[in-house]
Each structure stands twice: as structure tokens, then as C-alpha cells.
Amino acid sequence: DGSKEVYAETLIIATGATAKYLGLPSEVKYRGLGVSACATCDGFFYRKKTVAVVGGGDTACEEALYLSTLCKQVYLIVRRDVLRASQVMQERVLNKENITVLFKHQTLGLTGKFDLDGADLVKNKGEETEENVHIDIDGFFLAIGHHPNTELVAGKLALDEQGYIVTVAGTSKTSCEGIFAAGDVCDPHYRQAIVAAGSGCIAALDAERFLQANK
């Protein structure tokens, strides 16, 4: 951000990925007080409670299914009239007793005096008619994707279609010799701290070996 330039013999990119949010002011208000972007991380706090998941893809279905093993009731809020997930995932979600799929619904805002206690939704009923809906929930999970923080290396390193850094399988090596990547910036699948930490160790070892081989 400043004017200082730093020169290095090797570099590890570990800038992570940022969860996508709906852009509602209430999301910020209740972040950490009921709003989460990781069911695996925070699902346990909602054991035997009622939660909602936003999204219609495989990730959203996976999170809804995981939460259904912990929570009393799970709402899956889907903007479209169909799920984008694979057929197998769709069948699992639709056949799960404690998952209710709310098709053609969008979130208007979240409610609660201190912690989150509900969500205001709008249902598209077709022909330009809408219906306002309120659901009582204890947790609100975003599952609409992540944005890899790769603006720094755009045009310099090979990125995949989603913008994640491409690495050589089984290593942290990128398309540029001497530059390595670790964590969520090159991992669109797992996005877990323990996985990122392990890949950080791999990157450190790869960087050390690179330096030893290029004195």
C-alpha cells in the first residue's frame, strides 16, 4: 500500500479467499451473532436449533445436509425455482425430513434485538406478484461462493476459471518459478483452516528447497 519496494528470492502467496455475502446491512450487524459463511466451522453452535442456508448449488446443499445432522430445522433459501446442485445432492436435500427448500425466495433482511432471531424474505409468485415471508431462525449461513484474493497476481500467475491460483498437483508450485501458493487462495474445495495450515507447511518446504537448489 505504500511506496516501499521489497525484493525477495522467493515468495509465498497466502492471501486466502473471501466469502461472498448478499450485501445486506443486517449481515454485517449480525456477523458472529448468527451470521456465518462456514457451516463446518460454526454449525455445532446451532445444535438442536433452527437455521437457514442461502444458495442453490452443491456447496449450499452440502452445508444444508451437514447442518441437518445437528439442527432441528434447516431452511434452504433458493433464489431460483430449481437447485443448481448435482442430481444426487438434490435428491438428498429434497428427501431430508428436516430440510425445507424455499424456492423463488430472496432475503430482504435479518432481525433480532441482540442476536439474530429471524429473516425477512420475499417470495416471487410470478407475474410480478410477490409475497413477504418471515421465518424464525437462530443461524443464517451464506453458501453462495467465495472470491479468491488474487488481484495481486492477476496477469502474472496462471489462474483457473474461478480465479484461484493454479498449482502443480501435490505441491505449492505456481506457474512462475520461485513463487508458491498456500491456503484458500489455491483451494476452491475444502476451505478449512487445518487444510490451509498444512498447505502452508508444504509451501514453506517447497520454498526452502527452491532456495537450496538455487544458491
Helices and strands as residue ranges (DSSP letters): E 11-13, E 17-19, H 25-29, E 35-36, H 39-42, G 43-46, E 50-54, H 58-68, E 73-77, H 87-94, E 99-102, E 105-111, E 118-126, E 129-136, E 139-142, E 146-148, G 151-153, E 179-181, G 183-186, H 193-213
